[in-house]
Amino acid sequence: MEKKKVVVGMSGGVDSSVAAWLLQKQGYEVWGVTMQIWQDEDPDQVEANGGCCGLSAVDDARRVASRLEIPYYVMNFKQDFKERVIDYFMDEYLKGRTPNPCIACNRYVKWESLLKRSLDIGADYIATGHYAQIEHLPNGRYAIKNSATAAKDQTYALYNLTQEQLSHTLMPVGAYTKDQIRAFAEEAGLPVAHKPDSQEICFVPDGDYAHFIEENSGRKIPEGNFVWEDGRVIGKHKGITHYTIGQRKGLGLAMGRPVVVTEIRPETGEVVIGEADAVFSTTLRANRLNWMSIPELDGERRFLAKIRYNHSGAMCTARMVGEDEVECVFDEPVRAVTPGQAVVFYDGEYVAGGGTIIG
C-alpha cells in the first residue's frame, strides 16, 4: 500500500520538528516546508525581524530535515502574508480594533495557501506543530479538540479552519505535553531540542505595533485626546494604535487611582477612559462566524467561551441574532470584551465555532 504523503510546515522550532519525526514514525512520507513570509530582502533585516520565520528558522528547519532524511523546501508566501495578515493587522488597528494576526495567518496562509500548494504537488495532508487535536465526529463533522496540555493549548487560534482544511490536516503534537515533545526531540537527535519557544508576533518582534503600523502603512497616526466617559478631555494620547480596550498601563494619566481604556473612537481620534470596573460586561456580539463541531447554531446553546488567547473561558448562552451574527450572554461579567479579537465557543473538549467580536 502506498504511503500517504504529508507536507509539514516547519518553523525551525521544536514542535514542528517533532511533528515531522512523529509522522515519519507513523509511516507517512514526510516532506518539510518552511513558508517564506518575511517582506524585507535585506538579510540583516530579515534576521532581525523574521521571528519564527526568519533566516535562522530556515537554517534550523533544513538541519532537522537533513537529520530526518526528508525532502525540504522553502515556499514563497510573501504576497499572501502581506495581504491576508499584515494589511489586515494594520487596517484593524487603524479602525480602533485589536486584531489577532495569528488567527488570520492560520486560516488564510498556513492552511488556505499552503494546503492548496501541497495538494497541487501530490500531498494528501499538511501538518503543523500546534498543540491541538483533530477528530472526525459521529455527526460527520471535523473538529479541533483540546490538546493534552492546557498550558500550551492552541485551539483558540484555530477556530476558523474550514471542514475541507481540517479533513486534510494532521496535528500529531497535540497528544503530548511540551516536556514530552522536548524528550522526543532529544531521542530523535534533533538539533533544536532545547531551542526556546517563540512568543512574539513574528512580524513585530519588538512588540511596538504602533511604530510598525506607521512605518508600513505610510500614515502618520496623530495624537489625540483622552476623554472621560462623560466627554471631558483629561489629557493627550500618542495615537489610537498605541491602545486597546482594558489597557491600564502606559497611559501616562495621573488620576490618583487605576483607570482603563474603555473605548477607542477612530473617527474622532479619541481614547475613552473609565473606572477600572467599567470594562466588565455580560454580553458580546460577534460576526464572521465559523462553525466547526456543529453545522450551525440552532436556538440557544450553552458553551464555554474564550474572548482572548489567554482567557481561561467563561460559561455563556449563545444564540443567533442575524444571518452572520451571534449574541453571547455570560453567566458572570467578563473583563475587556475587545472588538477585533475572537470569541471561541467550546462544547466540552471540542471547538464548536467562533467569530470576530464586534461589541
C-alpha positions, 0 to 999 in steps of 0.5 A: 500500500502506498504511503500517504504523503504529508507536507509539514510546515516547519518553523525551525522550532521544536514542535514542528520538528517533532511533528515531522519525526512523529509522522515519519514514525507513523509511516507517512512520507514526510516532506518539510516546508518552511513558508517564506513570509518575511517582506524585507530582502535585506538579510540583516533585516530579515534576521532581525525581524523574521521571528519564527520565520526568519533566516535562522528558522530556515537554517534550523528547519533544513538541519532537522530535515537533513537529520530526518532524511526528508525532502525540504523546501522553502515556499514563497508566501510573501504576497499572501502574508502581506495581504491576508495578515499584515494589511489586515493587522494594520487596517484593524488597528487603524479602525480602533480594533485589536486584531489577532494576526495569528488567527488570520495567518492560520486560516488564510496562509498556513492552511488556505495557501499552503494546503492548496500548494501541497495538494497541487504537488501530490500531498494528501495532508499538511501538518503543523506543530500546534498543540491541538487535536483533530477528530472526525465526529459521529455527526460527520463533522471535523473538529479541533479538540483540546490538546493534552496540555492546557498550558500550551493549548492552541485551539483558540487560534484555530477556530476558523479552519474550514471542514475541507482544511481540517479533513486534510490536516494532521496535528500529531503534537497535540497528544503530548505535553511540551516536556514530552515533545522536548524528550522526543526531540532529544531521542530523535537527535534533533538539533533544536531540542532545547531551542526556546519557544517563540512568543512574539508576533513574528512580524513585530518582534519588538512588540511596538505595533504602533511604530510598525503600523506607521512605518508600513502603512505610510500614515502618520497616526496623530495624537489625540485626546483622552476623554472621560466617559462623560466627554471631558478631555483629561489629557493627550494620547500618542495615537489610537494604535498605541491602545486597546480596550482594558489597557491600564498601563502606559497611559501616562494619566495621573488620576490618583487611582487605576483607570482603563481604556474603555473605548477607542473612537477612530473617527474622532481620534479619541481614547475613552477612559473609565473606572477600572470596573467599567470594562466588565460586561455580560454580553458580546456580539460577534460576526464572521462566524465559523462553525466547526463541531456543529453545522450551525447554531440552532436556538440557544446553546450553552458553551464555554467561551474564550474572548482572548488567547489567554482567557481561561473561558467563561460559561455563556448562552449563545444564540443567533441574532442575524444571518452572520451574527451571534449574541453571547450572554455570560453567566458572570461579567467578563473583563475587556470584551475587545472588538477585533479579537475572537470569541471561541465557543467550546462544547466540552473538549471540542471547538464548536465555532467562533467569530470576530467580536464586534461589541 
